Amino acid sequence: MIRYLLPLGVFIALVALLGVGLRLNPREVPSPLVGKPLPEFRLAQLRNPTKTLSRADLGGRPVLLNAWATWCVECRREHGLLLAIARQGNIPVYGLNYKDNRPDALEWLRRLGDPYVASGFDGDGRVGIDMGVYGLPETFLIDARGIIVHKHIGALSSEIWERDFVPILERLSRGES
């Protein structure tokens, strides 16, 4: 009888862990980089491979850094909102073109519009991995000191923008952290 209780106990524990795991929202995985400086990087720009995009280019003012790719369905869904944010001019939007094909990415931006001040081309994904990117799209809000103050995993929506990003931007504009 005791020999059956141990496997039964292990089975019950595994079912409990699976049940807890299934209720978690993968978009709410806290990033260990929030509150830390954006990792150093230097990438060729998507539009002009003779120019680079680096962490230094993003400093001095709050910016959005959006990781995106042409193969990402959710990236297309949020693209209109990124265009609107860029048109408002309240915050510069930079892109990280992640594990993509340069000609496809250029055509995608030509067809859909380009909200980015510049996009770094991360064809092999190394920079994205350093930034903790694991599912596209991902959007980072970086303060003037280069500190990641917020990260959103998944497509941005107007509701998410207003709820999660606008209050932080208002605090940053008042000089608060």
Secondary structure, DSSP 8 states (H G I E B T S, - for coil): -HHHHHHHHHHHHHHHHHHHHHHS-GGG---TTTTSB----EEEBSS-TTSEEEHHHHTTS-EEEEEE-TT-HHHHHHHHHHHHHHHHTSS-EEEEEES--HHHHHHHHHHH----S-EEEETT-HHHHHTT--SS-EEEEE-TTSBEEEEEES---HHHIIIIIHHHHHHHHTT--
